[in-house]
Amino acid sequence: MNSSDKIRYFFEEDAVGSDGSLLKNKHTALNKIGHALHWFSPEYKKFTFSKEIQDVARDIVGFKKPVVVQSMIIFKPPNIGAKVEPHQDLTYLYTNPPKLTGFWLALEDATLENGCMWFVPGSHKDGIKARYRRTPDKDSLKMAYDGAQPSPNEDEWVSAPVPKGSLVLIDGAVVHKSEKNLSDKSRQIYTFHVAESENTKWDELNWLQPTAELSFPELFR
C-alpha cells in the first residue's frame, strides 16, 4: 500500500519457504516489480511517456487529461509464475466515472503454455462487480472487498496469446485472468495503468494513492 511512489520487489509465493528463505534462484523468484517504474526507471519512463503511447491514449482510447497511476514488470517465471484470478482492474483502481485503461506490453511471447491473458468479450459493459476499498475510511490500512469477484463460465473465455512487442489495451471494466505458468519459459511483460483526470475523481478509498513525493503524473507532458 506504500509503493505508489517507490520501486518495490515482490516474490512469487511458490519461491519462498515457510521460514522466509528462497526456494528458487533470486533471478527467477520474482513475481513483479512495482509500482512507480514509470517515473523512477529511466527506460520505462521514456517508454511510458513516449509520443507513440501518447498517440494511442489520445487517438484510440480517447483520453483528454490522462494520468499514469502505477506501473509493473510482471515476470511470470518458469514453472511457478502464479495464476491471476478473474478480475476487473477498476475493482482496485476505481475512478468516478469509471475511466481506466491498462497498457500491457509483451516483453516476451505470451503463449497458452506460459500463461497468456484470457478475456471475457463484452464484459466491460456489465458494470463493476466488486470494489477493493480501504475500510472503514480513507486513513485505514485495512482492505476489504465489497462484493464478489466475477466468475464467468468456462465457455465465455477467449485466450489472447500475443508475440513479443505487442501492446494490449485493457479496459478497466473487462474481466480477465491468466493461468499459472507451468512451462519452462517465462512470460515477462511491462504494464501501466492510465486514468482520466478531466471531470473524473480518483477514489480516496483505493489502496493506491498519490503522495507528496509523487502525484500521478500527466501522460501528455
PATI-60988 format. One line per field, with one value per atom (N, C-alpha, C): x, y, z; atom name. Coordinates in pm, whole numbers, always signed. Last residue first. Layout:
N
xx = X;...
yy = Y;...
zz = Z;...
a = CA;...
This chain:
221
xx = +265;+359;+428;+23;+51;+140;+8;+68;+106;+88;+8;+81;+149;+196;+105;+15;+1;+41;+283;+144;+134;+516;+482;+331;+541;+662;+633;+286;+356;+482;+103;+170;+233;-195;-82;-23;-267;-297;-174;-420;-314;-354;-661;-537;-424;-931;-841;-718;-1067;-1064;-982;-1077;-988;-982;-1076;-1143;-1044;-1046;-978;-1036;-1294;-1236;-1172;-1318;-1315;-1242;-1276;-1413;-1426;-978;-1070;-1214;-835;-846;-940;-832;-873;-880;-546;-680;-708;-353;-378;-524;-107;-248;-262;+124;+95;-52;+355;+220;+209;+557;+554;+413;+628;+554;+578;+741;+763;+687;+721;+629;+635;+965;+900;+805;+942;+974;+899;+856;+996;+1039;+522;+619;+760;+328;+384;+489;+198;+297;+362;-154;-19;+74;-344;-322;-179;-513;-408;-384;-797;-723;-600;-1072;-959;-887;-1337;-1296;-1183;-1317;-1322;-1270;-1286;-1403;-1407;-1065;-1068;-1182;-941;-1042;-1054;-627;-720;-817;-436;-511;-621;-119;-259;-321;+135;+74;-74;+404;+263;+218;+657;+645;+502;+602;+686;+671;+261;+407;+474;-5;+50;+201;-314;-169;-120;-577;-516;-363;-884;-742;-685;-1193;-1119;-972;-1466;-1329;-1271;-1707;-1708;-1568;-1687;-1705;-1711;-1671;-1550;-1566;-1845;-1841;-1718;-1698;-1759;-1755;-1712;-1682;-1750;-1591;-1663;-1619;-1599;-1528;-1606;-1856;-1789;-1720;-1791;-1873;-1793;-1608;-1748;-1844;-1308;-1393;-1537;-1076;-1181;-1257;-793;-862;-967;-652;-725;-802;-556;-468;-531;-752;-732;-632;-821;-699;-665;-1068;-951;-819;-1235;-1225;-1092;-1240;-1369;-1358;-1097;-1212;-1169;-1029;-985;-1109;-1160;-1155;-1082;-1244;-1146;-1110;-1561;-1462;-1372;-1717;-1669;-1574;-1815;-1877;-1837;-1908;-1802;-1864;-2073;-2054;-1943;-2081;-2168;-2148;-1909;-2038;-2128;-1694;-1673;-1803;-1759;-1780;-1758;-1701;-1825;-1846;-1515;-1559;-1694;-1305;-1445;-1498;-966;-1066;-1207;-635;-766;-868;-281;-404;-527;-56;-108;-237;+125;+33;-13;+277;+345;+256;+96;+178;+237;-17;-105;-26;+215;+154;+56;+383;+285;+202;+721;+599;+512;+812;+841;+712;+698;+844;+897;+403;+468;+618;+243;+342;+410;-47;+19;+112;-224;-136;-43;-556;-425;-351;-760;-712;-574;-1054;-922;-886;-1307;-1229;-1084;-1610;-1503;-1434;-1647;-1695;-1580;-1438;-1579;-1590;-1222;-1246;-1395;-1027;-1157;-1154;-858;-815;-938;-980;-868;-828;-1184;-1208;-1104;-1072;-1142;-1184;-985;-888;-953;-1150;-1159;-1064;-1071;-1091;-1111;-974;-1060;-1086;-633;-775;-856;-338;-410;-559;-93;-220;-278;+262;+131;+14;+523;+452;+306;+663;+600;+520;+760;+716;+640;+928;+902;+860;+755;+872;+835;+620;+561;+671;+684;+781;+722;+586;+538;+619;+654;+706;+654;+419;+476;+548;+271;+337;+403;+11;+101;+163;-103;-122;-31;-85;-33;-33;-367;-255;-215;-513;-482;-363;-725;-620;-580;-855;-842;-727;-855;-827;-813;-907;-990;-970;-783;-861;-953;-682;-753;-840;-575;-649;-729;-455;-540;-632;-313;-403;-503;-161;-258;-361;-5;-96;-202;+141;+51;-50;+293;+194;+94;+447;+365;+256;+583;+482;+391;+627;+667;+550;+601;+564;+605;+692;+558;+511;+961;+858;+718;+1080;+1091;+983;+1029;+971;+969;+1188;+1043;+970;+1441;+1399;+1248;+1452;+1464;+1411;+1237;+1324;+1334;+1055;+1190;+1286;+815;+872;+1019;+736;+709;+773;+772;+874;+860;+618;+649;+765;+573;+467;+493;+718;+621;+640;+788;+849;+748;+691;+681;+770;+792;+661;+651;+1113;+1031;+897;+1279;+1187;+1090;+1490;+1368;+1262;+1692;+1662;+1536;+1727;+1664;+1625;+1627;+1727;+1661;+1400;+1442;+1555;+1340;+1348;+1396;+1447;+1417;+1437;+1286;+1403;+1359;+1069;+1107;+1227;+984;+1072;+1122;+842;+766;+850;+997;+964;+890;+914;+953;+907;+808;+953;+1006;+537;+600;+752;+489;+456;+528;+741;+638;+614;+806;+843;+719;+856;+760;+793;+997;+1014;+923;+936;+943;+946;+988;+1006;+1030;+740;+863;+873;+491;+599;+736;+333;+293;+402;+368;+465;+429;+214;+301;+406;+82;+0;+85
yy = +1516;+1610;+1690;+1341;+1436;+1549;+1215;+1144;+1240;+1354;+1361;+1294;+1154;+1244;+1239;+1168;+1094;+1185;+1274;+1277;+1199;+1188;+1160;+1164;+1291;+1267;+1246;+1296;+1425;+1410;+1060;+1104;+1240;+885;+975;+1021;+543;+685;+768;+232;+313;+460;+140;+109;+200;+380;+287;+259;+580;+451;+346;+796;+806;+677;+759;+725;+724;+1034;+916;+884;+1162;+1164;+1029;+1366;+1231;+1235;+1586;+1557;+1415;+1443;+1551;+1510;+1215;+1309;+1425;+868;+1003;+1091;+662;+704;+844;+384;+525;+555;+155;+194;+345;-66;+52;+90;-336;-283;-158;-563;-434;-380;-916;-805;-678;-1247;-1116;-1008;-1544;-1460;-1319;-1814;-1704;-1629;-2163;-2030;-1924;-2410;-2381;-2244;-2388;-2418;-2386;-2310;-2442;-2482;-2033;-2072;-2203;-2018;-2039;-2082;-1789;-1916;-1925;-1479;-1558;-1682;-1270;-1358;-1408;-1032;-1102;-1183;-823;-935;-1011;-471;-603;-710;-221;-298;-439;-97;-119;-205;-250;-165;-199;-275;-348;-248;-325;-227;-298;-450;-485;-377;-461;-376;-410;-686;-649;-560;-779;-646;-600;-1123;-1021;-888;-1211;-1218;-1104;-1347;-1241;-1255;-1504;-1515;-1407;-1491;-1382;-1397;-1683;-1664;-1554;-1622;-1625;-1596;-1759;-1709;-1722;-1884;-1741;-1685;-2144;-2122;-1973;-2126;-2158;-2126;-1839;-1979;-2003;-1601;-1641;-1792;-1447;-1589;-1640;-1148;-1215;-1361;-1128;-1116;-1190;-978;-1098;-1071;-688;-771;-891;-540;-512;-590;-641;-642;-613;-439;-540;-528;-343;-350;-461;-118;-242;-236;+125;+37;-101;+428;+292;+217;+668;+663;+522;+640;+660;+652;+376;+509;+522;+121;+182;+317;+23;+6;+32;+70;+93;+92;-182;-50;-49;-307;-339;-206;-397;-293;-341;-581;-568;-451;-550;-649;-632;-291;-338;-427;-359;-295;-359;-471;-528;-468;-412;-344;-381;-572;-433;-354;-810;-799;-656;-845;-776;-754;-1144;-1038;-978;-1205;-1234;-1121;-1324;-1220;-1275;-1406;-1452;-1342;-1394;-1338;-1408;-1678;-1559;-1511;-1882;-1801;-1672;-2054;-1979;-1878;-2178;-2260;-2180;-1982;-2062;-2139;-1702;-1818;-1888;-1424;-1471;-1580;-1349;-1411;-1456;-1063;-1194;-1246;-831;-829;-961;-688;-819;-804;-443;-467;-601;-287;-415;-451;-51;-66;-183;-22;-82;-91;+252;+160;+108;+400;+343;+246;+540;+567;+527;+566;+469;+498;+911;+785;+693;+772;+807;+930;+485;+628;+650;+240;+293;+443;-4;+131;+206;-243;-200;-55;-269;-315;-256;-205;-98;-141;-449;-357;-245;-744;-621;-520;-1099;-972;-861;-1433;-1340;-1213;-1462;-1496;-1394;-1565;-1443;-1470;-1797;-1773;-1640;-1732;-1751;-1725;-1926;-1799;-1811;-2163;-2115;-1985;-2232;-2338;-2287;-1926;-2065;-2151;-1624;-1710;-1854;-1363;-1494;-1598;-1089;-1182;-1315;-765;-894;-1003;-445;-555;-682;-176;-300;-376;+129;+51;-71;+380;+276;+203;+607;+584;+474;+876;+740;+712;+1051;+1043;+897;+1240;+1116;+1131;+1414;+1457;+1337;+1260;+1405;+1457;+954;+1029;+1178;+771;+890;+968;+542;+532;+652;+650;+521;+511;+906;+878;+748;+914;+1022;+975;+676;+722;+826;+675;+568;+614;+904;+898;+791;+825;+941;+938;+620;+589;+703;+773;+662;+625;+950;+1003;+892;+817;+835;+890;+756;+892;+922;+490;+524;+659;+505;+434;+481;+659;+701;+634;+499;+633;+681;+282;+263;+397;+404;+336;+320;+519;+600;+532;+474;+395;+468;+645;+635;+547;+634;+763;+753;+379;+479;+615;+242;+230;+339;+227;+358;+352;+4;+42;+178;-320;-211;-110;-631;-509;-398;-975;-846;-743;-1226;-1216;-1087;-1376;-1255;-1271;-1587;-1595;-1477;-1587;-1649;-1661;-1473;-1416;-1475;-1630;-1499;-1436;-1967;-1865;-1728;-2074;-2063;-1962;-2049;-2186;-2190;-1832;-1851;-1996;-1829;-1848;-1870;-1823;-1699;-1712;-2059;-1984;-1855;-2163;-2125;-2045;-2021;-2126;-2073;-1893;-1861;-1973;-1940;-1925;-1903;-1936;-2068;-2061;-1659;-1735;-1870;-1449;-1549;-1628;-1124;-1261;-1346;-796;-890;-1030;-478;-611;-709;-134;-243;-377;+195;+71;-40;+444;+368;+255;+550;+643;+577;+335;+417;+514;+170;+158;+245;+111;+229;+225;-121;+0;+126
zz = -2124;-2068;-2178;-2095;-2202;-2150;-1847;-1958;-2071;-1533;-1654;-1769;-1239;-1346;-1468;-926;-1051;-1167;-709;-752;-882;-494;-634;-652;-237;-315;-462;-143;-153;-239;-353;-231;-252;-459;-483;-350;-371;-360;-398;-372;-430;-428;-273;-199;-245;-271;-341;-256;-148;-78;-153;-312;-196;-115;-660;-535;-418;-871;-818;-681;-1084;-950;-916;-1371;-1315;-1181;-1530;-1485;-1430;-1618;-1652;-1619;-1574;-1461;-1492;-1647;-1686;-1562;-1598;-1559;-1613;-1679;-1708;-1674;-1575;-1580;-1592;-1736;-1656;-1676;-1772;-1777;-1692;-1936;-1866;-1882;-1892;-1953;-1871;-1950;-1891;-1968;-1898;-1975;-1916;-1934;-1862;-1955;-1990;-2041;-1961;-1924;-1893;-1944;-1780;-1885;-1837;-1617;-1587;-1689;-1493;-1591;-1548;-1439;-1387;-1499;-1648;-1579;-1528;-1603;-1667;-1582;-1690;-1600;-1674;-1691;-1750;-1643;-1779;-1693;-1763;-1815;-1878;-1780;-1707;-1664;-1722;-1816;-1672;-1623;-2110;-2049;-1900;-2217;-2131;-2067;-2502;-2424;-2348;-2569;-2546;-2459;-2797;-2695;-2687;-2865;-2880;-2765;-2814;-2872;-2890;-2879;-2816;-2891;-2968;-2980;-2905;-2764;-2848;-2857;-2683;-2699;-2795;-2540;-2616;-2619;-2520;-2495;-2586;-2380;-2506;-2475;-2192;-2200;-2341;-2176;-2205;-2231;-2093;-2237;-2275;-1815;-1891;-2039;-1684;-1724;-1813;-1449;-1577;-1599;-1190;-1208;-1335;-1029;-1137;-1151;-668;-794;-903;-471;-520;-653;-260;-347;-394;-131;-101;-191;+31;-88;-46;+217;+211;+79;+416;+288;+291;+645;+625;+494;+691;+617;+594;+671;+719;+631;+573;+652;+700;+452;+367;+442;+643;+583;+510;+756;+722;+651;+450;+539;+683;+109;+246;+337;-117;-56;+78;-409;-306;-241;-540;-512;-399;-806;-668;-659;-1066;-978;-831;-1270;-1182;-1074;-1591;-1462;-1379;-1844;-1740;-1601;-2043;-2047;-1929;-2032;-1991;-1988;-2147;-2003;-1952;-2415;-2380;-2232;-2366;-2455;-2412;-2122;-2148;-2236;-2179;-2161;-2181;-2076;-2121;-2089;-2145;-2093;-2153;-2103;-2170;-2105;-1992;-1914;-1978;-2143;-2036;-1965;-2323;-2234;-2118;-2475;-2390;-2286;-2453;-2516;-2421;-2536;-2437;-2503;-2592;-2644;-2528;-2392;-2449;-2510;-2329;-2342;-2396;-2415;-2407;-2431;-2232;-2337;-2315;-2174;-2141;-2256;-2012;-2128;-2095;-1899;-1880;-2012;-1819;-1921;-1883;-1692;-1664;-1776;-1571;-1692;-1665;-1416;-1445;-1578;-1293;-1352;-1389;-1064;-1080;-1171;-1049;-1074;-1092;-880;-921;-944;-882;-921;-972;-823;-740;-763;-1005;-868;-774;-1246;-1173;-1033;-1343;-1285;-1206;-1252;-1329;-1264;-1272;-1202;-1303;-1212;-1286;-1206;-1083;-1083;-1165;-1211;-1174;-1191;-1103;-1169;-1121;-1095;-1032;-1126;-1208;-1228;-1191;-1193;-1069;-1087;-1451;-1358;-1235;-1509;-1548;-1429;-1393;-1415;-1447;-1440;-1469;-1494;-1412;-1467;-1509;-1471;-1420;-1490;-1380;-1461;-1395;-1355;-1305;-1415;-1235;-1339;-1275;-1194;-1145;-1263;-1310;-1167;-1111;-1521;-1500;-1350;-1653;-1559;-1545;-1924;-1853;-1758;-2041;-1948;-1862;-2244;-2254;-2167;-2431;-2309;-2339;-2633;-2622;-2494;-2732;-2608;-2591;-2978;-2973;-2848;-2935;-3058;-3054;-2675;-2726;-2838;-2644;-2537;-2588;-2880;-2854;-2751;-2836;-2952;-2932;-2610;-2603;-2717;-2722;-2619;-2606;-2901;-2950;-2850;-2739;-2829;-2879;-2405;-2544;-2628;-2141;-2182;-2327;-2132;-2085;-2137;-2223;-2300;-2262;-2022;-2162;-2245;-1799;-1807;-1952;-1856;-1856;-1858;-1840;-1962;-1967;-1573;-1695;-1822;-1315;-1402;-1537;-1195;-1139;-1218;-1342;-1303;-1262;-1394;-1498;-1467;-1160;-1263;-1368;-930;-987;-1085;-785;-876;-940;-881;-895;-783;-1014;-961;-984;-942;-1011;-944;-863;-926;-1007;-867;-858;-929;-903;-790;-784;-1069;-1120;-1011;-927;-1058;-1120;-703;-687;-820;-737;-764;-763;-475;-614;-625;-218;-267;-412;+36;-105;-145;+360;+274;+129;+527;+460;+369;+619;+708;+646;+411;+530;+629;+111;+206;+327;-202;-65;+29;-446;-441;-300;-447;-452;-447;-455;-333;-331;-586;-609;-480;-440;-475;-505;-540;-484;-533;-478;-536;-463;-572;-475;-548;-605;-680;-579;-514;-495;-597;-482;-515;-500;-417;-531;-573;-202;-311;-431;+20;+25;-85;+0;+0;+0
a = N;CA;C;N;CA;C;N;CA;C;N;CA;C;N;CA;C;N;CA;C;N;CA;C;N;CA;C;N;CA;C;N;CA;C;N;CA;C;N;CA;C;N;CA;C;N;CA;C;N;CA;C;N;CA;C;N;CA;C;N;CA;C;N;CA;C;N;CA;C;N;CA;C;N;CA;C;N;CA;C;N;CA;C;N;CA;C;N;CA;C;N;CA;C;N;CA;C;N;CA;C;N;CA;C;N;CA;C;N;CA;C;N;CA;C;N;CA;C;N;CA;C;N;CA;C;N;CA;C;N;CA;C;N;CA;C;N;CA;C;N;CA;C;N;CA;C;N;CA;C;N;CA;C;N;CA;C;N;CA;C;N;CA;C;N;CA;C;N;CA;C;N;CA;C;N;CA;C;N;CA;C;N;CA;C;N;CA;C;N;CA;C;N;CA;C;N;CA;C;N;CA;C;N;CA;C;N;CA;C;N;CA;C;N;CA;C;N;CA;C;N;CA;C;N;CA;C;N;CA;C;N;CA;C;N;CA;C;N;CA;C;N;CA;C;N;CA;C;N;CA;C;N;CA;C;N;CA;C;N;CA;C;N;CA;C;N;CA;C;N;CA;C;N;CA;C;N;CA;C;N;CA;C;N;CA;C;N;CA;C;N;CA;C;N;CA;C;N;CA;C;N;CA;C;N;CA;C;N;CA;C;N;CA;C;N;CA;C;N;CA;C;N;CA;C;N;CA;C;N;CA;C;N;CA;C;N;CA;C;N;CA;C;N;CA;C;N;CA;C;N;CA;C;N;CA;C;N;CA;C;N;CA;C;N;CA;C;N;CA;C;N;CA;C;N;CA;C;N;CA;C;N;CA;C;N;CA;C;N;CA;C;N;CA;C;N;CA;C;N;CA;C;N;CA;C;N;CA;C;N;CA;C;N;CA;C;N;CA;C;N;CA;C;N;CA;C;N;CA;C;N;CA;C;N;CA;C;N;CA;C;N;CA;C;N;CA;C;N;CA;C;N;CA;C;N;CA;C;N;CA;C;N;CA;C;N;CA;C;N;CA;C;N;CA;C;N;CA;C;N;CA;C;N;CA;C;N;CA;C;N;CA;C;N;CA;C;N;CA;C;N;CA;C;N;CA;C;N;CA;C;N;CA;C;N;CA;C;N;CA;C;N;CA;C;N;CA;C;N;CA;C;N;CA;C;N;CA;C;N;CA;C;N;CA;C;N;CA;C;N;CA;C;N;CA;C;N;CA;C;N;CA;C;N;CA;C;N;CA;C;N;CA;C;N;CA;C;N;CA;C;N;CA;C;N;CA;C;N;CA;C;N;CA;C;N;CA;C;N;CA;C;N;CA;C;N;CA;C;N;CA;C;N;CA;C;N;CA;C;N;CA;C;N;CA;C;N;CA;C;N;CA;C;N;CA;C;N;CA;C;N;CA;C;N;CA;C;N;CA;C;N;CA;C;N;CA;C;N;CA;C;N;CA;C;N;CA;C;N;CA;C;N;CA;C;N;CA;C;N;CA;C;N;CA;C;N;CA;C;N;CA;C;N;CA;C;N;CA;C;N;CA;C;N;CA;C;N;CA;C;N;CA;C;N;CA;C;N;CA;C;N;CA;C;N;CA;C;N;CA;C;N;CA;C;N;CA;C;N;CA;C;N;CA;C;N;CA;C;N;CA;C;N;CA;C;N;CA;C;N;CA;C;N;CA;C;N;CA;C;N;CA;C
